[in-house]
Amino acid sequence: MQPPLKEQICQALQQAVDSLLTGIDTNKAPTVVLTRPKQKEHGDYAVNIAMPLAGLLKQNPRQVAETILAQVQFPEQVESADIAGPGFINIKLKAGGETDILKIIMQQGKAYGCIDNSQGEPINLEFVSANPTGPMHVGHGRGAVVGDSLANLLNARGYKVHKEYYINDAGTQIDVLANSVWLRMQELQGLDITFPDSAYPGDYIVDIAKEILSKQGYTSFENMDESTRLKTIGILSVDANMAMIRQDLQDIDIEFDQYFSEKTLHESGKVLELIEKLEADGLIYTGTLPPPKGKEVSDYKPVEQRLFRTTDFGDDVDRPLMKQDGTATYFAADIAYHANKYERGFKHMIDIWGADHGGYITRVQSAMKALTGLEKQPEVLLVQMVNLTRDGVPFKMSKRAGTFVTLSEVVKEVGKDAVRFNFMTRRIESQFDFDLEAAKAKDAENPVYYVQYAHARICAVLRKAESEGIKLSSPDTVDTSLLTSDEAQKLVKMLLAYPEMLDTAATRREPYRIATYTMQLAAAFHSFYHHNRVIIDDESLMQARLLMLQATAQVLKNALTLLGVDAPEKM
C-alpha cells in the first residue's frame, strides 16, 4: 500500500528540490515541510521551500517556485498548485483526494500513529511518588494520570519508558506516622491519649492501627523499647499505606514497572558513598549559608556546614548535604536516587512533581550536572492543583483523610474513565476545577461521555448494518474518493492529523492534546453523521461511509487507550 497522500506530495516536491540542487555543494539543503493553510481558499497544503532555496540558487524565490512546479510530478489526487506572495506554493486536492488514509488506518489498526519502540531511547519516568503517610488525594491522582498517559504516549512514539514510583520511606515524616499510629493503638486499648498537633489526623490512622493489632498483639509493642517500637510500627504503617496507594492506583488502571525505596539508599550506604565521592572530587567545602530569601529573619545565626558547590553548576546557592546531627539531608538522598537512575542506564529522566516543588528543580539539575555532566536532567514537569466542586460549590474535606478528599472517594463516585479523561482536558500548568456532578452527566457537556458516545454510536451503526444483512467490503476494494461532502472532508483531515498530533504531544510533553483531539474528532464525526446518512441504497457510497466510520472508531479507540480510558461499544 502506498504511503499517505501527504507523504507522497512531500516526496514529489523533495525530488524536484533535489534536482534543482544538483551540482551545488551544500550540507544545508532544506527539507520540504507541508502545512495546512489557515484559509480554505489557499488550498489544502502550503509549502515555503522556495524561500530557503533562493539563497542557495541565487534566484528570486518566486522564480524558484516556478521552476519547482515545472518539474514536480504530483500524485493524481492533486488538482492544482499555484504560487502566492513572494514564493509560497499552495496545493489544492481533488475532492476525496486524501481519503486513502481510511485504508491505511484499517491496515495499521492500533498501530496507526505509533512508532516501533523496540530500539527506542530508554526514559525513566517517575511520577506520583506520594509520601507513604496517608491515602492518595485528588492532586496525586492528577499527577498519576498525567504520568501514565505520558508514558503511553512516549511508548507509542518510539521511546522505551520505565515507570517508577519513589517511596519516601525515610525521614521525619515516617517517625511522625509511626507515633500517630502508636497513639491510636493505645487509644484502642482504652487509654486516655492526648494527640499532638504534629500527629496525622484522619480515620485511616485508626484503620492502620487496627490492621497492625489484628496481626500482632498490643503487648508485644508495649514491651519494646521506644526506638524499636517506632521503627517496627513505621515499617508496618508504610506497608499498610503503600498497599492502600497501590489499590488506589489499580482502581485507575495504573501500574508501575518499579517501586523504589528511599530507605534502601540509606541502608545500602549509597547516600554516604555519594557524599564521599563529592568530597573526593573537591565539590564539598565547609561554609555558611545566607538567610533564607524572601523572609525577614531577625535572629538568623549562620552555622558552619558541609556544603555542595551546586552554584558551580547553575544553582543560586550552595546546598548542605548533612544536617547538624550528622545525618544526610533529603537533598542528599534525592541526588543519590537520581544518580542511581543514571547508573541503571537512564541518561534521560522525566520527573512529574507537584507545582509547589518548582523551586527544587534547579538544585537537582545542578547536582546531576556535577555528577554526570548531563544538562537539564531530570526533565521536570510540574502539575497544578485540582479544586473539587459539586454543582460549582467547593467540596468538603474527607473525614477519612482528615485534611483532603481522597482519590478513591472520587473514583468510586464518578468512575475511572471520568477521572482519567477529565484530568487530561487541561494543560498541567493550569489549575483544574473538577465538578463531580458534571463528571457524571450523560450529555454532550461531559467531555468523556461525548467522546465515548461517538465510539458507541459508530458501533451501533455497524451493528445495524450487520443486522440488515449488509456485509462490509474489504477496505482495499472501497472507492473512498466518493467521500466528497464537506463533513466527510473535515473528518478525513482530523484522522490524518492524528500521527502529527501525537508527535507534537510527545515532543512537548503535553498528553492533554490527546484528549483535546478526541473531542474534536468526536465533534467532526457527529457532524458527519448528522448530515450524511450511512445506510443507503447507493452501495458504493454506503461502503465508503461505513469504512469512514470504522476508521474513525479505530482512531478514537487508539487515542482513548493512550489516555487509559475505555472505548465502549454500547452506552
N, C-alpha and C positions, 0 to 999 in steps of 0.2 A: 504494500500500500504506500502511496506517495505521502510525503510529509504534509503538514497543514499548509494551506494556501499562503499564509503569511510568510512561512519559511521559504516556499517556492519563489515568492516575489523577491525576498531578500537575496536568495541565491542568484536569481537572474540579474538583479541590479549589481551585486558584487562581482559577477563575471564581467559585466560591462565596465565597471570601475577598474578591475584588474587589467583589462585590455588597454585602458587609457594610460595606465602606469607602466606599461611595457617599456623597458629600457631606462626607467627612472630609478636611480639607486636611492632608496629611502627605506628606513625602518619605521616610518611614521605614517604608513598608508592608512587612511581612515576606513572604518568599518561601517557598512550600511546598517542603519537602525530605523525601523519603521515606527511611526507614531500615529495615533488616532487624531485627526483634526478636531478641534473643538466645535467648528461649524460644519454642519452636514453638507452644505453646498461646496465645501472644499474637497469632497471626496471621502473615500473610506480609509485611505492611508496617505501619509505625507512623509517625505524624506528630505533632509537638508544636506545630503552628501556633496553637492556641488560646491558649497562654500569652503569646506576644508580642502577640497581638491584644487580649487582655483589657485591657491598659493603654490602648490606643488607644480601645477601645469603652467603657471604664469599666464592664466587666461581669466577673462571675465566669468564670474560664477554662472551667469545666465547662459553664456556660450558653452560652458562645461555641461550644464544641464541639457542643453540641446543635443550635444554630442552623445551623452548617455542615452537619451531617448531614441536617438537614431540607431544605436547599436543594441539596445536591450531586447531580449526575447522573452516577453512576459508570458505567463501561462494563459490559456484561453479564457479563464474566468475574468481576466482584466478587460474592461470595456474601453477605457481610455486613460491617458495620462497627459497632463499639461504642466506648464511652468507658471509659477506665480511669484510676484515680487522679484527680489534680486536673484532668485535661483532655486526656490523651493519646487519640488516635484510632487504634484498631487495626483493620486491614483484612484480611479473610480472602478468599482467592480460591477460585473453584470448582476442582475437580480438573482439571488440564490447562489452567488459565486462562492461563498465561504461555508456552505452547508456540508462540505465534505468532512468537516470536523465531527459531525454526528457519527459518522462511520468509524473515525479514529477513536472517539470516546468509547464506543461499543467494543471495539477491538481491544483497547487497553484496559477497560474496566476500572477496577480500583487503583490501577497503576497510573491512570491519567493524571498528569500534573506532577508526577513523582520522578525522582532520580534515584538510580540504584545506589545504595549506600554501603555495599559490601566492601568497598575500598575507601570509604569516606573518612574524613578527618574526625578523630575522636574528640568529643566535648564532654567535660564533666559539668553537669547541670545540677546545682544544689538549690533546693527550694523547700519551702515550709520551715523546716528546722526550728519549730516552735519549742520553747522550753518545756521539758517533760514534768512540769509542775502543776498542770491542770488541763482541762479539756481544750480542744481547738475552738477558737471563736471565729466569727464570720470573716474577720480580717485575714486570719490564717487561711481560711477557705479560698479567698480570692487569690492569694499568692499561690496556693496549691493548684488551682485551676489554671492560672496563667502559666505556671511552670510545666504542668503536664501537657497543656496544649502546645506550648512552645517546643517541648521535647518531641511531640508527634510531628509538628511542622518541620523541625530541623531534620528529623529522621527521614521524612518524606522528600526533603530537598537534598539528600545525599550525605548528610553527616551521620556519625555513629554516636548517639547520645547515651551517656551513662547517668541515670537519675539517682541522685544521692540526697539523703537526709542526715544532717549533722545533729546528733543528740547532745545537747548541752547538759551532760550529766555530771558536771564537776562544778565546784564553786559554792558560794554562799547561798544561792537560791535552793540548792539541794539540802543544805543544812536547815534552812527555813521550812522547807517542805517536810523534812523528817520530824522536826519539832512540832509542826502543826498536826501531823498525823498522830504523833505520840500523845499530844494533849487530848485529841479526840478519843484515842484508845483509853486513856484514863477516865475521860468523861463517860464512856460506855460502861465503865466499871462502877459508875455511880459516884465518882469523886467530884467534888466541887472545884471546878477549874476556872482560872482567870486567863482569858486569851489576850495576849499582847497585840498591839496594833500591827506588828510585823507579821503575824500569823496569816496564812492564806485562808480567806473566807470561802463559803460555798459548801453545799451538801456533799459534793464529790469527795471532800476530805473525809467525811464520815463514812462514805462508801468504801474508801480505801482502807480505813481503819478496820471496818467490819470484815473486809476481804482478808486482810492480814491475820486478824484474830481467828477467822474460820479455819486457817491452816496452821496456826501456831499459837499456843496458849499465852495468855497475858503474863502469867507468872514468869515464863522464860525471858520475857523482855524486862520485867521488873527486876530480875536477878542480875541483869547485865550491868557492867559499869556504863556510865553515861556515854562515853565516846563510842564504845562498841554498839550500844543500843541505837544511837542516832545513825551510825554508819549502816547498821543492818536494816533499820527502818527506811533509811534513804534509798538503799538498793531496792527493797521491796516496793516502795512507793513509786520509784521511777519505772520499774517494770509494770506496775499496775496502770500508771498513766500512759506509758507507751502502748500498752495493749489497747487502751481506750482510743488513743490517737490513731493507731493502725486501723481500728474498726471505723473511725470517722472517715479516714482516707478510703477505705474499702467501699464505704457507702456511696462515695462519689467516683468509684472506679479508678482510683489512683494507686499504683504500685511502684515501689522503688526498687532499683537494682541493688542498692546497698544502704544500710543504716550504719553510720559511722559514729562511734562513741568517743566523745572528748576525753572521757576518763581513761581510755586506753592510751592516749598520748602521754598522759602524766605517768601512768603505771609502767609504761614501757621505757620511760626516761627520754622520750623524743623531744619534749619541751626543753628539758635541761641540756640535751645534746645540741639543740638549735642555739641556745644562748651561748654555749661553749664555743660553737663554730663561729658565731658572730664576734665573740671575744677574740678568738684566734685571728680573725680577718681584720681586726682593728676597727670594728664598727660599733663598739660599745665603749663608753667612757663614763667617768664619774662627774656629775654636774647637777645643776639645779634647774627647775622649770619656772617660767614666769607665771604670774597669777592667771587663772582661767579667763579667757576672753569674754567680753560682754557682761562681766559680773563685777560688782563692787565688793572687794574682799579686803576689809579694813585690817583684819588681823592675820593676813596671809604671811606665813613664815616659810621661806624656801628651805627645802630639805635636800641634802645631797642624795642622789640616786644613781643607779647604773642605767644610763640612757642609750638607746639605739639611735645611731646617726641617720634617721629617716629623712632629715632635711637635705642630706646629700643626694637624695633620690626623688625629690619633689614634694615632700611633706612640708607643712608650715611650722612644725615644731618637732623636736626630737621626742621619742616616746620611751617611757620606762617599761622594762621587761620584768622587773622584780619588785614586789611590794616590800614594805618596811619589815615585815615578819620573815622575809626570805623566800616566800612562795612566789610562783610565777603569776604575772598579770594575765587577765583574759586575752589581751592583745598578743602576748607571747604564745598562748595556746592556739590562738586563731591563725597566726602566721605559720606555726608548726603544722597545723592542719592543711593549709594551702600548700606548704612545702611538700607535705605527704602526697597531695594530689599530683604535684609535678613529678615526684619520684615514681608514681604509679603510671607515668607516661602521658599525663594530660598537660599539653602545652597550651590548651585553650580551655578556660574555665568560665562559666557563667553562674553568677550567684543572684538569686532573687531575694531581696530584703524588703522589709517594711520601710515606708518613706521616712520614718524617724531615724533611720540609720545612715542617712545621706552623708553626715559628717565623718563617717568611719571609712569611706571609700578610699580617699587619698592615702591614708596611713597604711592600709593593707596593700594597695598597689605599690606604694613606695617600698615596703618591706619585700614584696615579691620581686621588684626590680633589683633590689640589693642582693637577694638570694639567687635569682635565676637569670637576670638580665632581661626578662620579659617586660614589655611595655603594656600598661593598661590591663594588667591581669591581677585578679579576676575582673572580667567584664561584669558590671553590676547593674541590675535593673531594679528600680525602686517602685513598689506598689503602694498606691494610696489607700486610705481607709474606706470602709464600707459603712454607710449610715442606713440602719434598718428603720423602715417605717411600715405602718399599716394604715392604708387609706390616707396616706400623707401625714400621719401623726407618728412622731418618733416612738419606736418600740421600747417597751420597758425592759429593765435588766432581768437576767435569768436568776432565779433562786438557786438553781443547782450550781451555777458557776460562781454566783456571788457578786460578780462585778461586770459581767458581759453576757451577751447572747451566744450560746454555743452553736457551732456549725451543725451539729447533729439535730438540734431543735429545728433549724431552718430546713434542712434536708427532709426531715420527717413531715414537715408541713407542706412544702411546695414541690418536693421531688428532686431527684438528682439532675434531671435534664434542665429544669428551670434554673437551678442554682448554677450549673456549669455554663449554660448559654448566656444567662443574664450577666454573669461576671465578665463575660468576654465582649460585651457590647460597648465598652468604653475603653479609651486608652488607659494604660495602667497609671499614668501620671495624673489622672483625673480622679477626684473623689467620686464615689458611686453611691447614689441613693437607690436602695433596693426595697421596693414596696412589695410586701408579702401577698397582699390581695391581688395586685396587678399580675404578679408572677403565676397566680393560679387561674387567671381569667382565660376562658376559652373563646377568645375573639382575636381579631386582627391587631389589636393594640398590644397584645402579648407577643413579643418577637419570636420566642421559641415555638409557641403554638402556631404562629403564622407560617414559619418555615417548615415545621413538621407536617402541618396540614397540606402544604404544597406537595410534599412527597407522598403522603397518604392519598391525596386526590389523584395523582398520577397512577398510583397502584390501583385505585378504584376504577379508573377508565380502562386500564389494561385488563382488569378482571371482567369488566363489562364486555369488552371486545371478545374475550375468550368465551364468555357465556353465550354470545351471539354467533359463535362458530367462526369468528374471524381469526385466521392464522397469521401471525406476524411474519413478514417476509425477512429473508436474510438481509442484513444491512447492506451487503455488497450489491444487492440487486435493486435497492430502492433508489428512485430518482429524486434526490434531495433538492435539485435545482428548482423543483416546483414550490418550494417554501419561500415565496416572494413577498408575503404580506409584511407590513411594517413591524407588526408584533413578532412575527417569526424572525425577521432580521435582527431585531433587538435582542431576542432570546439567544440567537446564534452568537452574537457578539459577546454576550455575557458568558456563554460557555467557552468561547475562545479565550476570554480574559482570565480564566481560572489558573492556568500554569503561571502566567505573569504575576497575578496577584499573590500566589504562593511564594514566588521568588522575591517579590518586594517585601512581603510579610516576614520571610525568613531573614533577609538581609538586614532589615530594620528592627528585627526582634519585636514585631508587632502582630501577634497572633489574633488580636481583636479584628484585624482586617478580614479574617475568615468569616467571622460572624456577620460583619457588615456585608460581605459578599453574598452570603446565603440569603440575607434579607432582600438584597437587590435581585438576586436570581429568582427567589420566590415571587417577587413582585412582577418580574418580567414574564414568568410562567403564568401567573394568574391573569395578566393582561392578555397574553396569547390565548389562553383557554377561553376567556370571556368573548373574544372577537373571532375565534376560529373553531368551528365545530370539528371534532376529530373523527367520530364515526359517521361517515358519509357514504354516498353511493359511488363517488369517484374513487375507485380502488387505488390508483397510483398516488393521488394526493392524500388519501387516508393513510396509506402505508408510510408516506413521508412524515405525516404528522404524528403517527404512532412512534416512529423512530425518534422524532424530536422529543417526545415525552420520555421515552426510555433513556435517552442520553441525559436529559435534564435530571431525571431521578437518580441516575448514576453519579452525576456530579454533586447533587445535593447530598447524597449518602456519603460520598468521599469527603466532602467538606465537614459534615456533621461528625464523621468518625474522627477527624483530626481534633475536633472540639470535645470529643468524649461524649457526644450526645447521640441518642438513638434516632434512627430514621424509620418511624413506624409505617407499616403498610395499611393499617386501619386506625381510625380515630373516631 
